[in-house]
Amino acid sequence: MDVTLAVCCDAANVSREGKLNLLGIFNSIHASDFPCTHPHLALVLRVEAHIGEEGVYPLEIKLADEDGQEVFKVNGQLSLQGAKPGRPMTAQTIMDINNFQLPHTGTYSFEVFVANRHLRSVPIHALTNDAE
């Protein structure tokens, strides 16, 4: 099992045809001062797995600052179904996160765990508006 895509963006959806649509991918949040409340972001994950990895797995996303202090945590489930020989299964997850607080400037990271196994880190930089 592998996370093949992990991004923060303004919005995301999956079309009727199963296409993943992403709008406004970014890796930094600018604010005039801190702490700040960010109104919205979509954390998008695509996971690929193979035959023998079918099932429903616990999914945990933690946002931590550069000192490892947890800002918040979200739990859910990831379902992988329909394996075919020679073709990976994919699961796409769009997590809309609204009105979350960033206590200070610096680099934060969304830590992605599936079945208690760390699979990916997605960094996000919190900067003041005057930072370059």
Secondary structure in CASP SS format (residue, H / E / C, confidence):
PFRMAT SS
TARGET T0000
AUTHOR 0000-0000-0000
METHOD secondary structure of the structure
MODEL  1
M C 1.00
D E 1.00
V E 1.00
T E 1.00
L E 1.00
A E 1.00
V E 1.00
C E 1.00
C E 1.00
D E 1.00
A E 1.00
A E 1.00
N E 1.00
V E 1.00
S C 1.00
R C 1.00
E C 1.00
G C 1.00
K C 1.00
L E 1.00
N E 1.00
L E 1.00
L E 1.00
G E 1.00
I E 1.00
F E 1.00
N C 1.00
S E 1.00
I E 1.00
H E 1.00
A E 1.00
S C 1.00
D C 1.00
F C 1.00
P C 1.00
C E 1.00
T E 1.00
H E 1.00
P E 1.00
H E 1.00
L E 1.00
A E 1.00
L E 1.00
V E 1.00
L E 1.00
R E 1.00
V E 1.00
E E 1.00
A E 1.00
H C 1.00
I C 1.00
G C 1.00
E C 1.00
E C 1.00
G E 1.00
V E 1.00
Y E 1.00
P E 1.00
L E 1.00
E E 1.00
I E 1.00
K E 1.00
L E 1.00
A E 1.00
D C 1.00
E C 1.00
D C 1.00
G C 1.00
Q C 1.00
E E 1.00
V E 1.00
F E 1.00
K E 1.00
V E 1.00
N E 1.00
G E 1.00
Q E 1.00
L E 1.00
S E 1.00
L E 1.00
Q C 1.00
G C 1.00
A C 1.00
K E 1.00
P C 1.00
G C 1.00
R E 1.00
P C 1.00
M E 1.00
T E 1.00
A E 1.00
Q E 1.00
T E 1.00
I E 1.00
M E 1.00
D E 1.00
I E 1.00
N E 1.00
N E 1.00
F E 1.00
Q E 1.00
L E 1.00
P C 1.00
H C 1.00
T C 1.00
G E 1.00
T E 1.00
Y E 1.00
S E 1.00
F E 1.00
E E 1.00
V E 1.00
F E 1.00
V E 1.00
A C 1.00
N C 1.00
R E 1.00
H E 1.00
L E 1.00
R E 1.00
S E 1.00
V E 1.00
P E 1.00
I E 1.00
H E 1.00
A E 1.00
L E 1.00
T E 1.00
N C 1.00
D C 1.00
A C 1.00
E C 1.00
END
